[in-house]
Amino acid sequence: DIVHRDFCPQNVHVAFDGHVRVVDFGIAAARGKLAETQSGEVKGHLSHMAPEQVERPKDVDRRADIWALGVSGYEALTQ
């Protein structure tokens, strides 16, 4: 499994043929092999981060991406 860790509307592209693609896997990591960032450094879009991604970045799993998908969906439906 891959944890994207930066899922947000800017990283979702719709191609001309209608296919949706998630892009920018720059800070993604394989589950169980999450790389630590420099102390105190936050990577990604804070507005879409799950609370545990900010508090315990080493413990992030696919649920953080699901949180970000929910935030993105909420934004799409309410703005």
N, CA, C and O atoms as a GROMACS GRO file, in nm:
protein
  316
    1ASP      N    1   0.084  -0.119   0.000
    1ASP     CA    2   0.000   0.000   0.000
    1ASP      C    3   0.088   0.124   0.000
    1ASP      O    4   0.195   0.126   0.059
    2ILE      N    5   0.040   0.227  -0.066
    2ILE     CA    6   0.110   0.355  -0.069
    2ILE      C    7   0.023   0.459   0.001
    2ILE      O    8  -0.097   0.467  -0.024
    3VAL      N    9   0.084   0.537   0.088
    3VAL     CA   10   0.016   0.648   0.156
    3VAL      C   11   0.060   0.775   0.084
    3VAL      O   12   0.178   0.808   0.082
    4HIS      N   13  -0.035   0.846   0.025
    4HIS     CA   14  -0.004   0.966  -0.054
    4HIS      C   15   0.045   1.079   0.035
    4HIS      O   16   0.146   1.142   0.004
    5ARG      N   17  -0.021   1.104   0.144
    5ARG     CA   18   0.011   1.205   0.246
    5ARG      C   19  -0.007   1.349   0.201
    5ARG      O   20   0.021   1.440   0.280
    6ASP      N   21  -0.051   1.374   0.078
    6ASP     CA   22  -0.073   1.511   0.032
    6ASP      C   23  -0.192   1.516  -0.064
    6ASP      O   24  -0.188   1.587  -0.164
    7PHE      N   25  -0.297   1.441  -0.032
    7PHE     CA   26  -0.414   1.439  -0.119
    7PHE      C   27  -0.492   1.569  -0.100
    7PHE      O   28  -0.528   1.605   0.012
    8CYS      N   29  -0.516   1.640  -0.210
    8CYS     CA   30  -0.592   1.764  -0.209
    8CYS      C   31  -0.640   1.790  -0.352
    8CYS      O   32  -0.591   1.725  -0.444
    9PRO      N   33  -0.732   1.882  -0.373
    9PRO     CA   34  -0.783   1.906  -0.508
    9PRO      C   35  -0.674   1.940  -0.610
    9PRO      O   36  -0.687   1.904  -0.727
   10GLN      N   37  -0.569   2.007  -0.569
   10GLN     CA   38  -0.462   2.042  -0.662
   10GLN      C   39  -0.389   1.919  -0.714
   10GLN      O   40  -0.324   1.925  -0.818
   11ASN      N   41  -0.400   1.808  -0.644
   11ASN     CA   42  -0.331   1.685  -0.684
   11ASN      C   43  -0.424   1.584  -0.750
   11ASN      O   44  -0.390   1.466  -0.762
   12VAL      N   45  -0.541   1.629  -0.791
   12VAL     CA   46  -0.635   1.544  -0.864
   12VAL      C   47  -0.658   1.609  -1.000
   12VAL      O   48  -0.704   1.723  -1.009
   13HIS      N   49  -0.625   1.537  -1.106
   13HIS     CA   50  -0.640   1.590  -1.242
   13HIS      C   51  -0.740   1.505  -1.319
   13HIS      O   52  -0.740   1.382  -1.309
   14VAL      N   53  -0.824   1.572  -1.396
   14VAL     CA   54  -0.918   1.504  -1.484
   14VAL      C   55  -0.867   1.520  -1.626
   14VAL      O   56  -0.852   1.632  -1.675
   15ALA      N   57  -0.839   1.408  -1.692
   15ALA     CA   58  -0.786   1.410  -1.828
   15ALA      C   59  -0.898   1.442  -1.927
   15ALA      O   60  -1.016   1.436  -1.893
   16PHE      N   61  -0.860   1.476  -2.050
   16PHE     CA   62  -0.958   1.506  -2.153
   16PHE      C   63  -1.052   1.389  -2.180
   16PHE      O   64  -1.167   1.408  -2.219
   17ASP      N   65  -1.003   1.267  -2.158
   17ASP     CA   66  -1.087   1.148  -2.182
   17ASP      C   67  -1.176   1.116  -2.062
   17ASP      O   68  -1.249   1.016  -2.064
   18GLY      N   69  -1.171   1.199  -1.957
   18GLY     CA   70  -1.256   1.181  -1.840
   18GLY      C   71  -1.196   1.099  -1.727
   18GLY      O   72  -1.256   1.089  -1.620
   19HIS      N   73  -1.080   1.042  -1.750
   19HIS     CA   74  -1.015   0.964  -1.644
   19HIS      C   75  -0.960   1.057  -1.536
   19HIS      O   76  -0.904   1.162  -1.566
   20VAL      N   77  -0.976   1.016  -1.412
   20VAL     CA   78  -0.926   1.094  -1.299
   20VAL      C   79  -0.793   1.034  -1.256
   20VAL      O   80  -0.779   0.912  -1.243
   21ARG      N   81  -0.695   1.122  -1.233
   21ARG     CA   82  -0.563   1.076  -1.192
   21ARG      C   83  -0.517   1.154  -1.069
   21ARG      O   84  -0.531   1.276  -1.062
   22VAL      N   85  -0.464   1.081  -0.974
   22VAL     CA   86  -0.403   1.143  -0.857
   22VAL      C   87  -0.255   1.160  -0.890
   22VAL      O   88  -0.189   1.066  -0.934
   23VAL      N   89  -0.204   1.281  -0.870
   23VAL     CA   90  -0.065   1.312  -0.906
   23VAL      C   91   0.012   1.362  -0.784
   23VAL      O   92  -0.045   1.373  -0.675
   24ASP      N   93   0.137   1.391  -0.801
   24ASP     CA   94   0.227   1.446  -0.700
   24ASP      C   95   0.246   1.352  -0.582
   24ASP      O   96   0.193   1.374  -0.473
   25PHE      N   97   0.321   1.247  -0.607
   25PHE     CA   98   0.353   1.150  -0.503
   25PHE      C   99   0.487   1.184  -0.438
   25PHE      O  100   0.556   1.094  -0.389
   26GLY      N  101   0.523   1.312  -0.436
   26GLY     CA  102   0.653   1.356  -0.385
   26GLY      C  103   0.680   1.321  -0.240
   26GLY      O  104   0.794   1.294  -0.204
   27ILE      N  105   0.578   1.319  -0.155
   27ILE     CA  106   0.600   1.284  -0.014
   27ILE      C  107   0.529   1.153   0.022
   27ILE      O  108   0.516   1.120   0.139
   28ALA      N  109   0.485   1.080  -0.081
   28ALA     CA  110   0.420   0.951  -0.057
   28ALA      C  111   0.522   0.850  -0.007
   28ALA      O  112   0.643   0.865  -0.028
   29ALA      N  113   0.472   0.748   0.060
   29ALA     CA  114   0.561   0.644   0.111
   29ALA      C  115   0.485   0.513   0.120
   29ALA      O  116   0.362   0.511   0.133
   30ALA      N  117   0.559   0.404   0.111
   30ALA     CA  118   0.498   0.273   0.129
   30ALA      C  119   0.456   0.258   0.274
   30ALA      O  120   0.525   0.306   0.365
   31ARG      N  121   0.344   0.192   0.296
   31ARG     CA  122   0.296   0.172   0.432
   31ARG      C  123   0.402   0.099   0.513
   31ARG      O  124   0.460   0.001   0.466
   32GLY      N  125   0.426   0.147   0.633
   32GLY     CA  126   0.527   0.086   0.720
   32GLY      C  127   0.667   0.139   0.696
   32GLY      O  128   0.760   0.105   0.769
   33LYS      N  129   0.683   0.222   0.594
   33LYS     CA  130   0.815   0.276   0.563
   33LYS      C  131   0.807   0.428   0.545
   33LYS      O  132   0.871   0.484   0.457
   34LEU      N  133   0.729   0.491   0.629
   34LEU     CA  134   0.713   0.635   0.617
   34LEU      C  135   0.841   0.706   0.658
   34LEU      O  136   0.895   0.685   0.766
   35ALA      N  137   0.888   0.788   0.569
   35ALA     CA  138   1.010   0.863   0.596
   35ALA      C  139   0.978   0.981   0.687
   35ALA      O  140   0.874   1.046   0.672
   36GLU      N  141   1.066   1.006   0.778
   36GLU     CA  142   1.047   1.121   0.865
   36GLU      C  143   1.097   1.246   0.794
   36GLU      O  144   1.195   1.242   0.721
   37THR      N  145   1.027   1.358   0.817
   37THR     CA  146   1.075   1.485   0.766
   37THR      C  147   1.160   1.548   0.874
   37THR      O  148   1.166   1.500   0.987
   38GLN      N  149   1.225   1.657   0.839
   38GLN     CA  150   1.307   1.726   0.938
   38GLN      C  151   1.220   1.768   1.055
   38GLN      O  152   1.102   1.796   1.039
   39SER      N  153   1.278   1.773   1.171
   39SER     CA  154   1.205   1.806   1.293
   39SER      C  155   1.128   1.936   1.277
   39SER      O  156   1.185   2.040   1.243
   40GLY      N  157   0.997   1.930   1.302
   40GLY     CA  158   0.913   2.048   1.297
   40GLY      C  159   0.867   2.087   1.159
   40GLY      O  160   0.788   2.180   1.144
   41GLU      N  161   0.914   2.018   1.056
   41GLU     CA  162   0.878   2.053   0.919
   41GLU      C  163   0.750   1.980   0.879
   41GLU      O  164   0.742   1.857   0.890
   42VAL      N  165   0.651   2.056   0.834
   42VAL     CA  166   0.525   1.997   0.790
   42VAL      C  167   0.524   1.998   0.638
   42VAL      O  168   0.546   2.102   0.575
   43LYS      N  169   0.497   1.882   0.579
   43LYS     CA  170   0.491   1.872   0.433
   43LYS      C  171   0.348   1.840   0.394
   43LYS      O  172   0.282   1.758   0.459
   44GLY      N  173   0.301   1.903   0.290
   44GLY     CA  174   0.166   1.881   0.243
   44GLY      C  175   0.078   2.001   0.273
   44GLY      O  176   0.124   2.104   0.321
   45HIS      N  177  -0.050   1.985   0.244
   45HIS     CA  178  -0.147   2.092   0.266
   45HIS      C  179  -0.212   2.074   0.403
   45HIS      O  180  -0.290   1.981   0.424
   46LEU      N  181  -0.180   2.161   0.494
   46LEU     CA  182  -0.228   2.151   0.632
   46LEU      C  183  -0.380   2.146   0.639
   46LEU      O  184  -0.436   2.077   0.725
   47SER      N  185  -0.447   2.217   0.551
   47SER     CA  186  -0.594   2.221   0.555
   47SER      C  187  -0.658   2.086   0.524
   47SER      O  188  -0.775   2.066   0.555
   48HIS      N  189  -0.583   1.994   0.464
   48HIS     CA  190  -0.638   1.863   0.428
   48HIS      C  191  -0.578   1.749   0.512
   48HIS      O  192  -0.608   1.632   0.488
   49MET      N  193  -0.494   1.782   0.609
   49MET     CA  194  -0.427   1.679   0.689
   49MET      C  195  -0.516   1.628   0.801
   49MET      O  196  -0.586   1.704   0.867
   50ALA      N  197  -0.511   1.498   0.820
   50ALA     CA  198  -0.579   1.437   0.933
   50ALA      C  199  -0.506   1.478   1.061
   50ALA      O  200  -0.385   1.501   1.058
   51PRO      N  201  -0.577   1.488   1.173
   51PRO     CA  202  -0.511   1.529   1.298
   51PRO      C  203  -0.389   1.444   1.332
   51PRO      O  204  -0.288   1.497   1.377
   52GLU      N  205  -0.398   1.312   1.312
   52GLU     CA  206  -0.284   1.227   1.347
   52GLU      C  207  -0.164   1.250   1.256
   52GLU      O  208  -0.051   1.220   1.294
   53GLN      N  209  -0.188   1.302   1.136
   53GLN     CA  210  -0.077   1.331   1.045
   53GLN      C  211   0.007   1.447   1.098
   53GLN      O  212   0.128   1.452   1.075
   54VAL      N  213  -0.057   1.538   1.168
   54VAL     CA  214   0.015   1.652   1.227
   54VAL      C  215   0.077   1.612   1.360
   54VAL      O  216   0.191   1.648   1.389
   55GLU      N  217   0.002   1.536   1.440
   55GLU     CA  218   0.048   1.501   1.575
   55GLU      C  219   0.150   1.388   1.578
   55GLU      O  220   0.247   1.393   1.654
   56ARG      N  221   0.129   1.286   1.494
   56ARG     CA  222   0.216   1.168   1.495
   56ARG      C  223   0.247   1.125   1.351
   56ARG      O  224   0.196   1.023   1.306
   57PRO      N  225   0.329   1.200   1.280
   57PRO     CA  226   0.353   1.171   1.138
   57PRO      C  227   0.408   1.032   1.110
   57PRO      O  228   0.386   0.979   1.000
   58LYS      N  229   0.478   0.971   1.205
   58LYS     CA  230   0.532   0.837   1.182
   58LYS      C  231   0.422   0.731   1.182
   58LYS      O  232   0.444   0.621   1.130
   59ASP      N  233   0.306   0.761   1.238
   59ASP     CA  234   0.197   0.664   1.249
   59ASP      C  235   0.091   0.679   1.140
   59ASP      O  236  -0.016   0.619   1.149
   60VAL      N  237   0.119   0.759   1.038
   60VAL     CA  238   0.020   0.786   0.933
   60VAL      C  239   0.000   0.662   0.847
   60VAL      O  240   0.095   0.593   0.810
   61ASP      N  241  -0.128   0.634   0.816
   61ASP     CA  242  -0.159   0.525   0.725
   61ASP      C  243  -0.267   0.573   0.627
   61ASP      O  244  -0.293   0.693   0.618
   62ARG      N  245  -0.328   0.480   0.555
   62ARG     CA  246  -0.422   0.518   0.450
   62ARG      C  247  -0.542   0.595   0.502
   62ARG      O  248  -0.610   0.663   0.424
   63ARG      N  249  -0.570   0.586   0.630
   63ARG     CA  250  -0.684   0.661   0.686
   63ARG      C  251  -0.662   0.812   0.673
   63ARG      O  252  -0.760   0.887   0.661
   64ALA      N  253  -0.537   0.857   0.674
   64ALA     CA  254  -0.509   1.000   0.655
   64ALA      C  255  -0.547   1.043   0.514
   64ALA      O  256  -0.597   1.153   0.494
   65ASP      N  257  -0.523   0.956   0.415
   65ASP     CA  258  -0.564   0.987   0.278
   65ASP      C  259  -0.715   0.988   0.265
   65ASP      O  260  -0.770   1.070   0.190
   66ILE      N  261  -0.784   0.899   0.336
   66ILE     CA  262  -0.930   0.897   0.333
   66ILE      C  263  -0.985   1.025   0.395
   66ILE      O  264  -1.083   1.081   0.346
   67TRP      N  265  -0.923   1.072   0.503
   67TRP     CA  266  -0.962   1.200   0.565
   67TRP      C  267  -0.949   1.313   0.463
   67TRP      O  268  -1.041   1.393   0.446
   68ALA      N  269  -0.835   1.318   0.394
   68ALA     CA  270  -0.811   1.424   0.296
   68ALA      C  271  -0.911   1.416   0.181
   68ALA      O  272  -0.955   1.519   0.130
   69LEU      N  273  -0.947   1.295   0.140
   69LEU     CA  274  -1.048   1.278   0.035
   69LEU      C  275  -1.182   1.333   0.084
   69LEU      O  276  -1.254   1.398   0.007
   70GLY      N  277  -1.217   1.307   0.208
   70GLY     CA  278  -1.341   1.360   0.265
   70GLY      C  279  -1.342   1.511   0.270
   70GLY      O  280  -1.443   1.574   0.238
   71VAL      N  281  -1.231   1.571   0.310
   71VAL     CA  282  -1.220   1.717   0.314
   71VAL      C  283  -1.236   1.773   0.173
   71VAL      O  284  -1.306   1.872   0.152
   72SER      N  285  -1.171   1.710   0.076
   72SER     CA  286  -1.179   1.756  -0.063
   72SER      C  287  -1.322   1.743  -0.116
   72SER      O  288  -1.371   1.832  -0.185
   73GLY      N  289  -1.389   1.633  -0.083
   73GLY     CA  290  -1.528   1.615  -0.125
   73GLY      C  291  -1.620   1.718  -0.062
   73GLY      O  292  -1.708   1.773  -0.129
   74TYR      N  293  -1.599   1.745   0.066
   74TYR     CA  294  -1.679   1.847   0.135
   74TYR      C  295  -1.660   1.983   0.068
   74TYR      O  296  -1.757   2.055   0.044
   75GLU      N  297  -1.536   2.017   0.038
   75GLU     CA  298  -1.509   2.145  -0.030
   75GLU      C  299  -1.577   2.151  -0.166
   75GLU      O  300  -1.634   2.254  -0.202
   76ALA      N  301  -1.571   2.042  -0.240
   76ALA     CA  302  -1.631   2.039  -0.374
   76ALA      C  303  -1.783   2.058  -0.368
   76ALA      O  304  -1.841   2.120  -0.457
   77LEU      N  305  -1.846   2.006  -0.264
   77LEU     CA  306  -1.991   2.013  -0.253
   77LEU      C  307  -2.042   2.141  -0.190
   77LEU      O  308  -2.159   2.176  -0.206
   78THR      N  309  -1.956   2.213  -0.118
   78THR     CA  310  -2.004   2.330  -0.045
   78THR      C  311  -1.950   2.463  -0.097
   78THR      O  312  -1.991   2.568  -0.049
   79GLN      N  313  -1.863   2.460  -0.192
   79GLN     CA  314  -1.807   2.588  -0.243
   79GLN      C  315  -1.852   2.616  -0.383
   79GLN      O  316  -1.815   2.718  -0.440
   0.00000   0.00000   0.00000
